[in-house]
Amino acid sequence: MSMATNLALDDALIRAAQQVGGHRTKRAAVNAALQEYVKRRKQLELEGLFGTIEYDAGYDHKRGRHR
């Protein structure tokens, strides 16, 4: 899905993103940055689950493979 958007972005920051990411266009740099942002936020959500999920220490995961 593509949406026409008019944004006021920091030109120096966009140029830096293009350079370090090897992107030929501003659009490519912004799309890559958004993908990385979403991926990182999802990782942070998962990190928040550490220590909150209880599991059965006696569960034999290998036994379930031989059904």
C-alpha positions in Angstrom: 0.0 0.0 0.0 1.4 3.4 -0.9 0.2 6.7 0.6 1.2 10.1 -0.7 2.5 12.1 2.3 4.1 15.5 2.7 6.6 15.6 5.5 9.1 18.2 6.7 12.2 16.1 7.3 15.7 17.1 8.3 17.6 17.2 5.0 21.0 16.5 6.7 19.5 13.5 8.5 18.0 12.1 5.3 21.3 12.5 3.5 23.1 10.8 6.3 20.6 7.9 6.2 20.9 7.6 2.5 24.7 7.5 2.8 25.0 5.0 5.6 22.2 2.8 4.2 23.4 3.0 0.6 20.0 4.2 -0.5 19.7 6.1 -3.8 16.5 7.9 -2.9 15.0 9.7 0.1 12.0 7.4 -0.2 14.2 4.2 0.1 16.0 5.7 3.1 12.7 6.5 4.9 11.1 3.2 4.1 14.2 1.3 5.4 14.2 3.5 8.6 10.5 2.8 9.2 11.0 -1.0 8.7 13.9 -0.9 11.2 11.8 1.1 13.7 8.9 -1.3 13.6 11.2 -4.3 13.9 13.0 -2.8 16.9 9.7 -1.9 18.6 8.5 -5.5 18.2 11.7 -6.8 19.7 11.2 -4.5 22.7 7.7 -5.9 23.2 9.1 -9.4 23.3 11.9 -8.4 25.7 9.1 -7.2 28.0 7.8 -10.8 28.2 11.0 -12.3 29.6 10.3 -13.7 33.1 6.5 -13.3 32.7 5.7 -16.6 31.0 5.5 -19.7 33.2 6.5 -23.0 31.8 6.5 -26.6 33.0 10.1 -27.6 33.9 9.1 -31.3 33.5 7.8 -31.0 30.0 9.7 -33.2 27.5 9.8 -31.4 24.2 11.7 -34.3 22.5 9.0 -36.8 23.4 6.5 -34.8 21.3 8.6 -35.2 18.2 7.9 -39.0 18.0 4.1 -38.9 17.7 
